[in-house]
């Protein structure tokens, strides 16, 4: 019959220490509580709990460390021992179970929101402009990652995101909330598709907040363009910033597209700017016919950046392109870059140019998939005429002489 072990008392545990052997030398000493729970008092003075048991399959005697005393007291040690005994009753080895739980924790820590978002943005960058991708990432770093970035995505709940967004709502920034919810939903959808989580907890978070009122971007009528050109001429900004704004206006491109123009993309012989698909917002290559004023801008930029990759380099990091927000901030008190494209669209439509050719100038994609399948024309010849007219129109607005634009007004391409 096995010897009955008297359970330890809190006092006995507190007083446990290494005892001398027959030779009088201190030796590590084991204090048993019963049911496999032991306290090892070491000569060094430290005390640690262990649980001794038989492995379910091999029936070999082994032990597992529970933790140090007094960090883990007698009551807690007994509770952990009972949990291990419950596992053994199910033929589960506590040691193997502990390793499995550790692996799960490590896997969860490798799938924090910030780490998953890093994988998501890498894919996102292949479909959007660098400036837009950087803007997305900055918004996450500013408003989302400080509170949620280190949390595993499997532990995230909708109320956690709602609480973060409430202060932004209090500031009245409903557009910011809209963008952040869209971006976090995309990240969690990525996590779900990657098999990291089973469902997206953020799907309906946007319903917890009022919808922002739609604001139309400020714009000007074509006959008000001279006012913009005058304001641009007297604004205290860098020459390259002024020129990139004019370049954007003359090429009818978006801010992120305009600032990324490379010298290698300019075909001076044929007077084209061949914009690669990765630069374009819509993700397809685009050819911009260059009118005389646009070519003049390139000539003006040659002494400044002709030896560099980008036509409009960053002021402090010339190996990179200018930030699109540089031009946007300069325009902020006049109108947005979107408004500049709206001026061009309105003016071209008022001149009754071919609608499909105008859409091609704006690099818009055909929304009707059936029509898009049959209409693969780039309207390049029509766009040459439109862009020449537009260049003269802008030049006339800047100088107050609209004669040249009026001369081209009636010009049309055969077959239009």
KEKE-3310 file (N, C-alpha, C; in steps of 0.2 Angstrom, whole numbers, plus 5000, padded with zeros to 4 digits):
npx = (5004:5003:5012:5004:5003:5004:4996:5003:5004:5001:5010:5020:5025:5029:5040:5048:5064:5081:5088:5100:5111:5116:5129:5130:5129:5121:5107:5097:5079:5064:5047:5032:5015:5005:4996:5005:5009:5023:5035:5050:5064:5078:5096:5101:5091:5080:5063:5052:5038:5032:5024:5022:5019:5012:5015:5002:5003:5015:5017:5027:5037:5037:5039:5032:5036:5028:5029:5037:5038:5037:5028:5018:5007:5002:4988:4985:4995:4989:4977:4982:4988:4976:4970:4979:4978:4965:4967:4975:4965:4958:4967:4977:4993:4999:5011:5013:5001:5004:5014:5008:4998:5007:5012:5001:4998:5010:5008:4996:5002:5009:5000:4995:4985:4992:5003:4996:4990:5001:5005:4993:4994:5004:5000:4989:4997:5000:4989:4986:4991:5007:5007:4994:4993:5003:4996:4985:4992:4998:4986:4981:4992:4991:4978:4973:4983:4990:4981:4975:4985:4994:4986:4981:4972:4962:4957:4950:4936:4920:4916:4928:4934:4924:4925:4938:4935:4925:4931:4935:4923:4917:4925:4919:4923:4918:4920:4933:4931:4923:4933:4942:4935:4932:4945:4949:4940:4943:4956:4953:4945:4955:4962:4953:4951:4964:4963:4966:4956:4939:4928:4923:4924:4922:4913:4900:4903:4903:4889:4887:4889:4885:4881:4893:4889:4888:4900:4903:4917:4926:4925:4928:4920:4923:4925:4930:4943:4954:4955:4960:4972:4978:4979:4987:4999:5003:5004:5014:5025:5036:5045:5045:5034:5023:5024:5021:5008:5003:5006:4998:4986:4986:4989:4978:4978:4978:4983:4992:4996:5002:5013:5022:5028:5040:5056:5060:5048:5043:5040:5048:5049:5037:5028:5022:5016:5019:5011:5014:5004:5005:5006:4994:4978:4967:4973:4978:4988:4991:4991:4996:4993:5005:5003:5008:5010:5012:5024:5032:5033:5040:5052:5056:5058:5069:5082:5082:5078:5082:5093:5088:5077:5064:5052:5047:5054:5055:5057:5067:5071:5077:5078:5066:5049:5039:5028:5011:5002:5009:5007:4993:4991:4995:4985:4974:4967:4961:4955:4952:4962:4954:4944:4951:4952:4939:4936:4942:4935:4922:4924:4929:4917:4908:4914:4909:4916:4920:4911:4916:4929:4933:4931:4941:4952:4952:4955:4946:4937:4927:4911:4901:4902:4899:4899:4912:4919:4918:4921:4936:4944:4957:4955:4966:4970:4959:4961:4973:4969:4960:4968:4977:4969:4965:4977:4980:4968:4971:4983:4978:4970:4979:4986:4976:4973:4962:4962:4969:4964:4950:4952:4955:4943:4933:4938:4939:4941:4942:4929:4925)
npy = (4994:5011:5024:5036:5053:5068:5083:5098:5113:5131:5137:5128:5127:5141:5140:5131:5124:5120:5105:5098:5084:5068:5070:5082:5092:5104:5100:5100:5099:5090:5093:5086:5087:5078:5068:5070:5083:5093:5103:5110:5114:5123:5123:5135:5144:5146:5141:5129:5124:5107:5095:5078:5064:5050:5046:5046:5037:5029:5026:5030:5038:5055:5073:5090:5107:5119:5132:5146:5148:5162:5167:5158:5153:5140:5137:5140:5132:5120:5121:5121:5109:5101:5104:5098:5085:5083:5083:5072:5062:5062:5056:5065:5072:5083:5090:5089:5096:5108:5113:5113:5124:5134:5135:5139:5151:5158:5158:5166:5178:5181:5184:5197:5212:5223:5216:5207:5217:5222:5213:5213:5227:5226:5219:5227:5238:5235:5238:5251:5268:5273:5285:5285:5272:5275:5285:5278:5269:5278:5283:5271:5269:5281:5281:5268:5257:5261:5257:5244:5237:5228:5217:5200:5196:5186:5189:5201:5212:5219:5230:5235:5242:5251:5259:5265:5273:5282:5295:5301:5303:5312:5323:5327:5321:5312:5307:5302:5292:5284:5280:5273:5263:5256:5252:5244:5234:5228:5223:5214:5205:5200:5193:5183:5177:5172:5162:5164:5169:5165:5173:5190:5202:5216:5219:5226:5238:5251:5254:5259:5272:5289:5292:5301:5317:5319:5328:5339:5340:5356:5366:5375:5385:5383:5396:5403:5399:5408:5416:5406:5404:5416:5417:5407:5411:5421:5415:5411:5399:5385:5384:5372:5366:5374:5372:5358:5358:5365:5356:5345:5350:5353:5340:5333:5324:5314:5319:5310:5303:5313:5318:5307:5307:5301:5304:5295:5290:5300:5303:5313:5314:5310:5317:5312:5306:5292:5283:5271:5256:5254:5266:5272:5276:5268:5257:5253:5255:5272:5284:5300:5313:5326:5343:5359:5369:5359:5353:5364:5365:5354:5357:5368:5361:5353:5358:5357:5344:5335:5326:5317:5303:5306:5318:5328:5330:5325:5338:5337:5324:5320:5308:5302:5304:5319:5323:5320:5328:5339:5348:5348:5355:5367:5371:5371:5382:5386:5376:5359:5345:5336:5345:5352:5343:5342:5355:5353:5343:5348:5360:5353:5346:5356:5361:5352:5340:5323:5312:5299:5301:5311:5305:5295:5304:5308:5296:5287:5272:5261:5258:5250:5233:5225:5234:5239:5228:5228:5240:5245:5255:5268:5281:5289:5298:5308:5312:5319:5331:5336:5338:5347:5358:5360:5364:5376:5383:5383:5390:5402:5406:5409:5420:5429:5429:5422:5418:5409:5397:5398:5398:5384:5379:5375:5363:5346:5329:5318:5306:5307)
npz = (5000:4995:5003:5013:5009:5018:5015:5011:5021:5020:5028:5029:5016:5015:5023:5018:5013:5007:5014:5025:5021:5027:5029:5032:5022:5012:5003:4988:4991:4991:4993:4996:4991:4987:4975:4965:4965:4969:4978:4975:4984:4982:4985:4982:4986:4979:4975:4967:4959:4954:4944:4945:4934:4925:4908:4896:4885:4885:4898:4905:4919:4922:4923:4925:4924:4935:4940:4948:4966:4977:4967:4961:4972:4984:4983:4970:4963:4966:4959:4946:4945:4946:4934:4925:4929:4924:4911:4909:4912:4900:4892:4888:4886:4898:4895:4881:4878:4883:4875:4863:4866:4867:4855:4848:4854:4849:4836:4835:4839:4828:4819:4822:4820:4814:4808:4799:4792:4786:4776:4769:4763:4755:4744:4741:4736:4723:4715:4717:4717:4722:4731:4736:4742:4752:4759:4764:4773:4782:4788:4795:4804:4812:4817:4820:4823:4835:4846:4842:4835:4840:4843:4841:4826:4828:4840:4839:4841:4836:4844:4849:4839:4837:4848:4846:4836:4840:4846:4835:4828:4837:4834:4822:4811:4800:4787:4788:4797:4789:4779:4787:4792:4780:4776:4787:4787:4774:4777:4787:4779:4771:4780:4783:4771:4770:4779:4792:4801:4804:4802:4798:4810:4809:4799:4800:4807:4802:4802:4815:4815:4810:4792:4782:4775:4758:4750:4736:4726:4726:4712:4696:4683:4666:4660:4671:4672:4669:4681:4690:4685:4686:4700:4702:4697:4706:4718:4732:4729:4726:4711:4704:4710:4706:4692:4691:4695:4684:4674:4678:4675:4661:4656:4660:4671:4686:4703:4709:4698:4690:4697:4696:4684:4673:4665:4656:4651:4643:4626:4616:4602:4596:4603:4615:4631:4639:4650:4662:4667:4681:4687:4684:4691:4687:4684:4671:4656:4649:4636:4634:4624:4621:4622:4616:4627:4637:4633:4634:4648:4651:4645:4653:4665:4663:4666:4679:4683:4674:4674:4683:4688:4690:4683:4691:4705:4722:4735:4746:4745:4731:4724:4724:4719:4718:4732:4730:4738:4740:4729:4730:4742:4739:4731:4738:4743:4732:4723:4722:4716:4709:4705:4695:4685:4682:4677:4664:4659:4658:4650:4638:4634:4632:4621:4612:4609:4604:4615:4620:4617:4625:4637:4636:4636:4650:4655:4660:4664:4654:4660:4657:4654:4643:4632:4633:4630:4616:4612:4610:4606:4607:4604:4600:4590:4590:4603:4602:4595:4604:4615:4610:4608:4621:4627:4621:4626:4640:4640:4634:4644:4654:4648:4644:4631:4621:4608:4600:4605:4601:4587:4585:4589:4580:4575:4570:4571:4557:4555:4568)
capx = (5000:5007:5013:4999:5006:5001:4996:5007:5001:5004:5016:5026:5027:5033:5046:5052:5071:5085:5090:5107:5111:5119:5136:5129:5129:5114:5105:5090:5075:5057:5041:5027:5008:5001:4993:5010:5012:5029:5039:5058:5068:5085:5101:5102:5086:5074:5058:5048:5032:5032:5019:5024:5014:5014:5013:4997:5004:5021:5017:5034:5036:5040:5037:5032:5037:5022:5031:5041:5035:5030:5024:5013:5006:5000:4981:4986:4998:4984:4972:4985:4988:4970:4969:4983:4974:4959:4969:4977:4959:4956:4973:4981:4999:5000:5017:5012:4996:5007:5018:5003:4996:5012:5012:4995:5000:5015:5004:4992:5006:5012:4994:4992:4982:4998:5007:4992:4989:5008:5004:4988:4996:5009:4996:4986:5001:5000:4983:4985:4997:5011:5005:4988:4995:5006:4991:4981:4996:4998:4980:4981:4997:4989:4972:4971:4988:4992:4977:4974:4990:4997:4981:4979:4966:4957:4954:4947:4929:4918:4916:4935:4935:4920:4928:4943:4932:4921:4934:4935:4916:4916:4928:4915:4927:4914:4923:4939:4928:4921:4939:4945:4931:4933:4951:4950:4936:4947:4961:4950:4943:4961:4964:4948:4953:4970:4962:4968:4950:4933:4923:4925:4920:4921:4909:4895:4905:4901:4882:4887:4890:4881:4885:4895:4886:4892:4902:4906:4924:4925:4927:4927:4918:4929:4926:4933:4950:4959:4955:4964:4979:4981:4980:4993:5005:5005:5005:5021:5026:5042:5044:5043:5027:5019:5024:5018:5001:5001:5007:4992:4980:4987:4988:4971:4979:4976:4989:4997:4999:5006:5019:5026:5030:5047:5059:5060:5041:5042:5042:5048:5048:5030:5025:5017:5018:5017:5010:5013:4998:5006:5005:4987:4973:4963:4977:4979:4993:4988:4995:4994:4996:5007:5002:5014:5012:5015:5031:5036:5034:5046:5059:5058:5060:5075:5088:5081:5078:5084:5098:5086:5072:5057:5052:5045:5057:5054:5062:5072:5073:5076:5078:5059:5044:5036:5022:5005:4999:5013:5003:4986:4991:4996:4979:4969:4963:4958:4951:4955:4965:4949:4941:4955:4950:4932:4936:4944:4929:4917:4926:4929:4911:4905:4916:4906:4921:4917:4911:4920:4936:4934:4932:4948:4957:4951:4957:4940:4936:4920:4907:4897:4906:4898:4901:4919:4922:4917:4924:4943:4948:4960:4954:4972:4970:4954:4964:4978:4966:4957:4973:4980:4964:4965:4983:4979:4963:4974:4988:4974:4967:4984:4988:4970:4972:4959:4961:4971:4959:4945:4954:4954:4936:4928:4942:4937:4945:4938:4927:4922)
capy = (5000:5017:5028:5042:5059:5073:5089:5104:5119:5137:5139:5123:5130:5147:5139:5126:5126:5115:5102:5095:5077:5065:5072:5089:5096:5106:5097:5101:5095:5089:5093:5083:5089:5073:5068:5072:5090:5094:5109:5108:5119:5122:5126:5142:5147:5147:5136:5129:5118:5102:5090:5071:5060:5045:5048:5042:5031:5025:5025:5032:5043:5061:5078:5096:5113:5123:5139:5148:5151:5163:5169:5154:5150:5133:5136:5141:5126:5114:5122:5119:5102:5098:5105:5093:5078:5082:5082:5065:5058:5062:5053:5070:5073:5090:5093:5090:5101:5115:5115:5115:5130:5139:5136:5143:5158:5161:5159:5171:5184:5182:5187:5203:5216:5226:5211:5205:5223:5223:5208:5216:5233:5224:5217:5233:5242:5232:5240:5258:5272:5273:5290:5282:5267:5278:5288:5272:5266:5283:5283:5266:5270:5286:5280:5261:5253:5262:5253:5238:5235:5222:5212:5195:5197:5182:5192:5207:5212:5225:5236:5237:5247:5257:5263:5269:5278:5287:5301:5304:5305:5318:5329:5328:5318:5306:5305:5298:5285:5280:5277:5269:5256:5252:5249:5239:5228:5225:5220:5208:5201:5197:5188:5178:5173:5168:5156:5166:5170:5162:5178:5197:5205:5223:5220:5231:5243:5257:5256:5262:5279:5292:5292:5308:5320:5319:5335:5339:5344:5362:5367:5381:5384:5385:5404:5406:5397:5414:5417:5401:5405:5422:5415:5402:5415:5426:5411:5410:5392:5383:5384:5365:5365:5378:5368:5351:5360:5366:5349:5341:5354:5352:5333:5331:5318:5314:5321:5304:5301:5319:5319:5302:5307:5300:5306:5289:5289:5305:5302:5319:5314:5309:5321:5308:5304:5285:5282:5264:5254:5254:5273:5275:5274:5263:5251:5252:5260:5277:5288:5307:5317:5332:5349:5364:5371:5354:5352:5369:5364:5349:5361:5372:5356:5349:5360:5356:5337:5331:5321:5313:5299:5309:5325:5332:5326:5327:5343:5335:5317:5320:5301:5300:5309:5324:5320:5323:5332:5346:5352:5349:5360:5374:5372:5370:5388:5388:5371:5352:5343:5333:5350:5354:5338:5344:5360:5351:5339:5353:5364:5349:5344:5362:5362:5346:5335:5316:5310:5294:5303:5315:5299:5293:5309:5308:5289:5283:5265:5260:5255:5245:5228:5223:5240:5239:5222:5229:5247:5245:5261:5273:5288:5293:5304:5313:5315:5324:5337:5339:5340:5353:5363:5361:5367:5383:5386:5385:5396:5408:5408:5412:5426:5433:5429:5416:5418:5402:5391:5399:5395:5377:5377:5371:5358:5340:5323:5314:5300:5308)
capz = (5000:4995:5009:5012:5010:5021:5011:5013:5023:5018:5032:5027:5010:5016:5027:5014:5011:5006:5020:5025:5021:5033:5029:5034:5016:5010:4996:4985:4995:4988:4998:4992:4993:4986:4969:4960:4966:4973:4978:4975:4987:4980:4989:4980:4989:4975:4976:4961:4959:4948:4944:4942:4932:4920:4901:4894:4880:4887:4906:4908:4924:4920:4927:4921:4929:4935:4941:4954:4972:4978:4961:4961:4978:4985:4980:4962:4961:4966:4954:4939:4945:4944:4927:4922:4930:4920:4904:4909:4912:4893:4889:4885:4890:4899:4892:4874:4878:4885:4869:4858:4868:4866:4847:4846:4856:4845:4829:4836:4839:4821:4815:4824:4815:4811:4804:4794:4787:4782:4771:4764:4760:4750:4738:4739:4732:4716:4712:4718:4716:4729:4736:4739:4747:4758:4763:4768:4778:4787:4792:4800:4809:4816:4821:4821:4826:4842:4851:4840:4830:4843:4845:4836:4823:4830:4846:4838:4841:4833:4849:4850:4833:4838:4854:4844:4831:4843:4847:4828:4827:4841:4831:4816:4805:4798:4781:4791:4800:4783:4776:4792:4792:4774:4776:4792:4784:4769:4781:4790:4774:4769:4785:4783:4765:4771:4783:4799:4805:4801:4800:4799:4815:4807:4793:4801:4811:4799:4804:4822:4815:4804:4786:4780:4770:4752:4748:4730:4726:4723:4705:4693:4677:4661:4659:4677:4672:4670:4688:4693:4682:4689:4707:4702:4695:4711:4724:4734:4729:4722:4703:4702:4712:4701:4685:4692:4695:4677:4670:4679:4672:4654:4654:4663:4675:4693:4706:4710:4691:4687:4700:4695:4677:4673:4659:4652:4649:4638:4619:4613:4594:4594:4608:4620:4638:4640:4657:4664:4671:4689:4689:4684:4696:4685:4683:4664:4653:4646:4632:4634:4619:4624:4618:4616:4634:4641:4631:4637:4655:4651:4644:4659:4671:4661:4670:4686:4685:4668:4676:4688:4686:4690:4680:4697:4710:4729:4736:4750:4743:4724:4720:4724:4715:4723:4735:4727:4742:4739:4724:4733:4748:4736:4727:4743:4744:4726:4721:4723:4709:4706:4702:4689:4679:4681:4672:4658:4656:4656:4644:4632:4632:4630:4614:4609:4607:4605:4622:4621:4616:4631:4643:4635:4639:4657:4657:4663:4661:4652:4666:4653:4652:4636:4628:4634:4626:4609:4610:4612:4603:4612:4602:4600:4585:4592:4609:4600:4593:4610:4620:4607:4609:4628:4629:4619:4630:4646:4638:4633:4651:4658:4645:4643:4624:4619:4600:4597:4606:4596:4580:4585:4592:4576:4572:4572:4567:4552:4558:4574)
cpx = (5004:5007:5008:5003:5002:5001:5000:5002:5004:5010:5022:5029:5032:5040:5051:5059:5075:5088:5097:5106:5114:5126:5136:5129:5122:5113:5098:5085:5068:5052:5035:5020:5003:4998:4998:5012:5017:5032:5046:5061:5075:5090:5102:5096:5079:5069:5053:5044:5033:5026:5022:5018:5016:5011:5008:4998:5009:5021:5023:5033:5040:5037:5036:5032:5030:5024:5035:5036:5040:5025:5017:5012:5003:4993:4982:4990:4994:4979:4975:4986:4982:4968:4973:4980:4968:4961:4971:4971:4956:4962:4977:4987:4999:5006:5016:5006:4999:5011:5013:5000:5001:5013:5007:4996:5005:5012:5000:4996:5009:5006:4991:4989:4987:5001:5002:4991:4995:5007:4998:4990:5000:5005:4992:4990:5002:4994:4982:4991:5001:5009:4998:4989:4998:5001:4987:4985:4997:4992:4979:4986:4995:4983:4970:4977:4990:4988:4976:4979:4993:4993:4981:4973:4960:4954:4950:4940:4927:4918:4923:4936:4931:4922:4934:4940:4928:4924:4934:4928:4915:4919:4924:4918:4924:4917:4929:4936:4926:4927:4942:4941:4931:4939:4952:4946:4940:4953:4959:4947:4949:4963:4959:4949:4959:4969:4964:4962:4944:4928:4926:4921:4918:4916:4903:4896:4902:4894:4882:4888:4886:4885:4887:4891:4890:4894:4905:4912:4923:4928:4926:4924:4924:4930:4929:4941:4955:4960:4960:4971:4982:4983:4986:4999:5007:5006:5013:5023:5033:5040:5041:5036:5022:5019:5021:5010:4998:5001:5001:4986:4981:4987:4982:4972:4978:4983:4994:5000:5004:5013:5024:5029:5038:5050:5059:5053:5039:5044:5042:5047:5041:5025:5019:5021:5015:5017:5009:5007:4999:5005:4998:4982:4969:4966:4978:4983:4989:4993:4992:4997:4998:5006:5008:5015:5015:5022:5035:5038:5040:5053:5061:5060:5067:5081:5088:5081:5080:5088:5095:5080:5066:5057:5051:5048:5055:5059:5068:5075:5073:5076:5071:5055:5042:5030:5016:5002:5003:5009:4996:4986:4991:4989:4973:4964:4959:4953:4955:4958:4959:4945:4944:4953:4943:4931:4937:4938:4924:4918:4926:4922:4907:4907:4913:4911:4917:4917:4916:4928:4938:4935:4939:4953:4957:4954:4952:4939:4928:4916:4903:4901:4905:4900:4909:4922:4922:4921:4931:4947:4951:4959:4960:4972:4965:4957:4969:4975:4963:4963:4977:4975:4964:4971:4983:4973:4967:4979:4984:4972:4973:4986:4982:4969:4969:4958:4963:4966:4953:4946:4953:4947:4932:4932:4940:4941:4940:4936:4924:4914)
cpy = (5006:5021:5035:5048:5065:5080:5094:5109:5125:5139:5134:5125:5136:5145:5134:5128:5120:5112:5099:5087:5074:5067:5080:5094:5098:5103:5099:5097:5096:5089:5091:5085:5083:5074:5071:5079:5090:5101:5107:5115:5118:5125:5133:5147:5148:5141:5136:5123:5114:5098:5083:5067:5054:5047:5043:5036:5026:5023:5026:5038:5049:5067:5085:5102:5117:5130:5140:5150:5156:5166:5165:5151:5143:5132:5136:5135:5120:5115:5120:5112:5098:5098:5099:5086:5077:5081:5074:5060:5057:5059:5059:5072:5081:5093:5094:5096:5108:5117:5117:5122:5136:5140:5140:5150:5162:5162:5165:5178:5186:5184:5193:5207:5220:5222:5209:5211:5224:5219:5211:5222:5231:5222:5223:5238:5241:5235:5247:5262:5272:5279:5288:5277:5270:5281:5283:5270:5271:5283:5277:5267:5276:5284:5273:5257:5255:5258:5246:5234:5228:5216:5207:5196:5192:5184:5198:5207:5219:5231:5239:5243:5253:5262:5268:5275:5283:5294:5305:5307:5312:5324:5331:5325:5312:5303:5300:5292:5281:5276:5272:5262:5252:5249:5243:5233:5225:5221:5213:5203:5197:5192:5182:5174:5169:5163:5158:5166:5167:5167:5185:5200:5213:5224:5226:5237:5250:5259:5259:5269:5282:5292:5300:5310:5321:5327:5334:5343:5351:5363:5374:5380:5386:5392:5407:5403:5403:5416:5413:5402:5411:5421:5411:5406:5420:5422:5410:5403:5391:5383:5377:5363:5368:5374:5361:5352:5361:5360:5345:5344:5352:5345:5330:5324:5319:5316:5316:5302:5307:5319:5313:5301:5306:5302:5301:5287:5294:5303:5309:5319:5314:5313:5317:5307:5297:5283:5275:5263:5255:5261:5275:5272:5268:5257:5249:5257:5266:5282:5295:5311:5324:5338:5354:5366:5366:5353:5358:5368:5359:5352:5365:5367:5353:5352:5358:5348:5333:5326:5316:5308:5302:5316:5330:5329:5329:5332:5341:5328:5316:5313:5299:5306:5314:5321:5324:5328:5339:5350:5353:5354:5367:5376:5373:5376:5390:5383:5364:5350:5339:5339:5353:5349:5340:5350:5358:5347:5343:5357:5359:5347:5350:5363:5356:5342:5328:5314:5305:5296:5307:5310:5296:5298:5309:5301:5286:5277:5265:5256:5249:5239:5226:5228:5240:5234:5224:5236:5247:5250:5265:5280:5292:5299:5310:5316:5320:5331:5340:5342:5347:5359:5365:5365:5375:5387:5388:5391:5402:5411:5412:5419:5431:5433:5422:5414:5411:5397:5392:5397:5388:5374:5373:5365:5351:5335:5320:5307:5301:5309)
cpz = (5000:5001:5008:5014:5013:5017:5015:5016:5020:5022:5031:5021:5011:5019:5023:5012:5011:5013:5020:5024:5027:5034:5031:5028:5014:5003:4994:4988:4992:4994:4994:4995:4991:4978:4963:4961:4971:4973:4979:4978:4986:4985:4988:4983:4985:4976:4970:4962:4953:4949:4941:4940:4927:4913:4899:4890:4883:4894:4909:4913:4921:4924:4923:4926:4929:4936:4947:4960:4974:4973:4961:4968:4978:4982:4973:4960:4961:4961:4947:4939:4944:4937:4923:4923:4925:4913:4903:4909:4905:4889:4885:4889:4891:4896:4885:4873:4879:4879:4864:4859:4866:4859:4845:4848:4851:4838:4829:4836:4832:4817:4819:4819:4811:4806:4798:4789:4783:4775:4766:4760:4754:4743:4736:4734:4725:4712:4713:4717:4723:4734:4739:4744:4753:4762:4767:4774:4784:4791:4797:4806:4814:4820:4823:4825:4833:4847:4849:4836:4833:4845:4840:4833:4825:4837:4845:4838:4838:4838:4850:4845:4834:4843:4851:4839:4834:4844:4840:4826:4831:4838:4824:4810:4802:4791:4783:4794:4794:4780:4780:4792:4786:4774:4781:4790:4778:4772:4784:4785:4771:4774:4785:4777:4765:4776:4791:4804:4801:4799:4802:4804:4814:4802:4794:4805:4808:4801:4811:4821:4809:4798:4784:4775:4764:4750:4741:4730:4723:4716:4702:4686:4672:4660:4665:4677:4673:4677:4692:4691:4685:4696:4707:4701:4701:4718:4725:4735:4725:4715:4701:4704:4707:4694:4686:4692:4687:4673:4672:4676:4664:4652:4657:4667:4682:4697:4707:4703:4689:4690:4699:4688:4677:4666:4654:4648:4643:4631:4616:4605:4592:4599:4612:4627:4639:4647:4658:4668:4679:4691:4689:4689:4694:4683:4675:4661:4649:4642:4632:4629:4622:4619:4619:4623:4638:4640:4634:4644:4656:4650:4650:4665:4669:4665:4677:4688:4679:4669:4681:4684:4685:4687:4686:4703:4717:4731:4740:4748:4735:4720:4720:4720:4721:4726:4732:4731:4742:4735:4727:4738:4745:4733:4732:4744:4737:4724:4722:4716:4705:4702:4695:4683:4677:4676:4665:4655:4654:4650:4637:4630:4630:4622:4609:4605:4608:4612:4624:4621:4623:4637:4642:4638:4647:4660:4662:4660:4659:4657:4663:4651:4645:4631:4628:4630:4618:4607:4613:4609:4609:4610:4602:4596:4587:4598:4607:4598:4600:4614:4617:4609:4617:4630:4627:4624:4637:4645:4638:4640:4655:4655:4644:4635:4622:4612:4598:4599:4602:4589:4580:4587:4587:4573:4575:4568:4563:4556:4565:4574)
residu = (UNK:UNK:UNK:UNK:UNK:UNK:UNK:UNK:UNK:UNK:UNK:UNK:UNK:UNK:UNK:UNK:UNK:UNK:UNK:UNK:UNK:UNK:UNK:UNK:UNK:UNK:UNK:UNK:UNK:UNK:UNK:UNK:UNK:UNK:UNK:UNK:UNK:UNK:UNK:UNK:UNK:UNK:UNK:UNK:UNK:UNK:UNK:UNK:UNK:UNK:UNK:UNK:UNK:UNK:UNK:UNK:UNK:UNK:UNK:UNK:UNK:UNK:UNK:UNK:UNK:UNK:UNK:UNK:UNK:UNK:UNK:UNK:UNK:UNK:UNK:UNK:UNK:UNK:UNK:UNK:UNK:UNK:UNK:UNK:UNK:UNK:UNK:UNK:UNK:UNK:UNK:UNK:UNK:UNK:UNK:UNK:UNK:UNK:UNK:UNK:UNK:UNK:UNK:UNK:UNK:UNK:UNK:UNK:UNK:UNK:UNK:UNK:UNK:UNK:UNK:UNK:UNK:UNK:UNK:UNK:UNK:UNK:UNK:UNK:UNK:UNK:UNK:UNK:UNK:UNK:UNK:UNK:UNK:UNK:UNK:UNK:UNK:UNK:UNK:UNK:UNK:UNK:UNK:UNK:UNK:UNK:UNK:UNK:UNK:UNK:UNK:UNK:UNK:UNK:UNK:UNK:UNK:UNK:UNK:UNK:UNK:UNK:UNK:UNK:UNK:UNK:UNK:UNK:UNK:UNK:UNK:UNK:UNK:UNK:UNK:UNK:UNK:UNK:UNK:UNK:UNK:UNK:UNK:UNK:UNK:UNK:UNK:UNK:UNK:UNK:UNK:UNK:UNK:UNK:UNK:UNK:UNK:UNK:UNK:UNK:UNK:UNK:UNK:UNK:UNK:UNK:UNK:UNK:UNK:UNK:UNK:UNK:UNK:UNK:UNK:UNK:UNK:UNK:UNK:UNK:UNK:UNK:UNK:UNK:UNK:UNK:UNK:UNK:UNK:UNK:UNK:UNK:UNK:UNK:UNK:UNK:UNK:UNK:UNK:UNK:UNK:UNK:UNK:UNK:UNK:UNK:UNK:UNK:UNK:UNK:UNK:UNK:UNK:UNK:UNK:UNK:UNK:UNK:UNK:UNK:UNK:UNK:UNK:UNK:UNK:UNK:UNK:UNK:UNK:UNK:UNK:UNK:UNK:UNK:UNK:UNK:UNK:UNK:UNK:UNK:UNK:UNK:UNK:UNK:UNK:UNK:UNK:UNK:UNK:UNK:UNK:UNK:UNK:UNK:UNK:UNK:UNK:UNK:UNK:UNK:UNK:UNK:UNK:UNK:UNK:UNK:UNK:UNK:UNK:UNK:UNK:UNK:UNK:UNK:UNK:UNK:UNK:UNK:UNK:UNK:UNK:UNK:UNK:UNK:UNK:UNK:UNK:UNK:UNK:UNK:UNK:UNK:UNK:UNK:UNK:UNK:UNK:UNK:UNK:UNK:UNK:UNK:UNK:UNK:UNK:UNK:UNK:UNK:UNK:UNK:UNK:UNK:UNK:UNK:UNK:UNK:UNK:UNK:UNK:UNK:UNK:UNK:UNK:UNK:UNK:UNK:UNK:UNK:UNK:UNK:UNK:UNK:UNK:UNK:UNK:UNK:UNK:UNK:UNK:UNK:UNK:UNK:UNK:UNK:UNK:UNK:UNK:UNK:UNK:UNK:UNK:UNK:UNK:UNK:UNK:UNK:UNK:UNK:UNK:UNK:UNK:UNK:UNK:UNK:UNK:UNK:UNK:UNK:UNK:UNK:UNK:UNK:UNK:UNK:UNK:UNK)
# end
